[in-house]
Amino acid sequence: MLIHVGYDIAVEVAQQTPFVLMLDIHNSRRHDIRHEEGRVVPEVPVERGFDHYGNRIQRLIVEPGVTTFSYRALVRDGGFYESVPA
């Protein structure tokens, strides 16, 4: 099955503000992504990396005013429940 995932998040800040975003699909599922696109408006430099647990992170500094983070992806999934460690 194919699953559409995404978000639109708008924030308003009064002064230049650093952000650390953890909004990406986990790295263990990257191979299942069929299409993805993300945007930050207004455009600012984004530093991408990983935390100590393998989660994808984005670091950026936004300017005063409204900034919008948008993401859309199409993900392939078998439709089965994930196993949960006992």
Secondary structure, DSSP 8 states (H G I E B T S, - for coil): -EEEEEEEEEEEESS-EEEEE--S--GGGGGGEEEEEEEEES----EEEE-TTS-EEEEEEE-SEEEEEEEEEEEE----------
